[in-house]
Amino acid sequence: MPRLLIPLLGLEVAPRFDLATEVWIGELDAATPEHITGSTIIVLPQASAEDLCQLILKEAVDVVLCGGIEEEFYDYLQWKRIQVIDSVIALADDAARAYGRGELGPGTPDIRVLLPRG
């Protein structure tokens, strides 16, 4: 079961990793990967990319789904063997389910818009 972290702005994926003051952490079901088995929202005391990276390591996160992320933090998380999928524009739950269905991952389009239009 992959453990996901999504920086939040309201219920949506935050447009910038370093400005998020809330994060969504959840797990996907191994048998039905698009099913979220548990999730929680953590409120951070302040926006800090460094603190967020430490939280990712502390919470044993496997995958980060985010909007924009600075190359320094992207490279650091990759070095720590955390998969980072950026340029995601979606509600957090929808992004997690899309990842579980295999719609988000390396080699997918540069911007992943999952919000309903209209």
C-alpha positions in Angstrom: 0.0 0.0 0.0 1.7 3.2 -1.1 1.5 6.1 1.4 0.8 9.4 -0.3 1.3 13.0 0.8 -0.4 15.9 -0.9 0.3 19.6 0.1 -3.1 21.3 0.3 -4.8 24.6 -0.4 -8.3 24.0 0.9 -9.3 20.6 -0.6 -7.1 21.0 -3.7 -3.5 20.2 -4.4 -1.6 23.3 -3.4 -0.1 25.2 -6.3 3.2 25.4 -4.5 4.9 22.8 -2.3 6.8 25.4 -0.3 3.7 27.5 0.7 1.4 24.7 1.9 0.3 24.9 5.6 -1.8 21.8 5.4 -1.1 18.3 4.0 -3.2 15.3 3.2 -1.7 11.9 4.0 -3.4 8.7 2.9 -2.9 5.1 1.9 -4.2 3.2 -1.0 -5.7 -0.3 -0.8 -3.3 -2.9 -2.2 -6.2 -4.9 -3.7 -8.1 -1.9 -5.1 -5.4 0.8 -5.6 -7.9 3.6 -6.4 -9.6 3.0 -3.0 -8.3 5.2 -0.2 -8.1 3.1 3.0 -7.3 5.9 5.4 -6.4 9.6 5.3 -5.7 12.5 7.6 -5.1 16.2 7.2 -2.2 17.7 9.2 -2.0 21.4 9.8 1.5 22.7 9.9 2.6 25.6 12.1 4.0 27.5 9.1 4.8 27.1 5.5 8.3 25.6 5.1 9.6 23.3 2.4 12.3 22.0 4.7 9.8 21.1 7.5 7.6 19.5 4.9 10.5 17.3 3.7 11.2 16.2 7.2 7.5 15.4 7.7 7.5 13.3 4.6 10.4 11.3 5.9 9.0 11.0 9.4 5.6 9.8 8.1 7.3 7.2 5.8 5.7 8.6 2.7 6.3 6.8 -0.6 4.8 9.3 -3.0 4.3 13.1 -3.1 1.7 14.5 -5.4 2.0 18.3 -5.7 1.7 21.4 -7.9 4.9 23.3 -8.3 8.1 22.3 -6.4 11.5 23.8 -6.5 14.2 21.6 -8.1 16.2 21.5 -4.8 13.4 19.9 -2.9 12.4 17.6 -5.8 16.0 16.4 -6.1 16.2 15.9 -2.3 13.1 13.8 -2.1 14.1 11.7 -5.1 17.5 11.1 -3.4 15.6 9.9 -0.4 13.7 7.5 -2.7 10.4 9.4 -2.5 8.5 9.5 -5.8 7.5 13.1 -6.6 4.8 13.8 -9.2 4.4 17.5 -9.7 2.2 19.8 -11.9 -0.9 18.1 -10.5 -4.1 20.3 -10.4 -6.9 18.4 -8.7 -8.8 17.8 -5.5 -6.6 15.8 -3.2 -8.9 12.7 -3.1 -9.2 12.8 -6.9 -5.4 13.0 -7.3 -4.9 10.1 -4.9 -7.4 7.9 -6.8 -5.9 8.9 -10.2 -2.5 7.8 -8.9 -4.0 4.5 -7.7 -5.5 3.9 -11.2 -2.1 4.5 -12.7 -3.1 7.9 -14.3 -0.4 9.8 -12.5 3.2 8.8 -12.7 6.5 9.2 -14.5 5.9 9.8 -18.2 2.4 11.3 -17.8 1.7 14.7 -19.4 3.5 17.7 -17.9 0.3 19.2 -16.3 -2.3 16.8 -14.8 -5.6 18.6 -14.6 -8.2 16.5 -12.8 -10.7 19.2 -11.8 -14.1 19.1 -13.5 -14.6 21.7 -16.1 -17.6 23.9 -16.5 
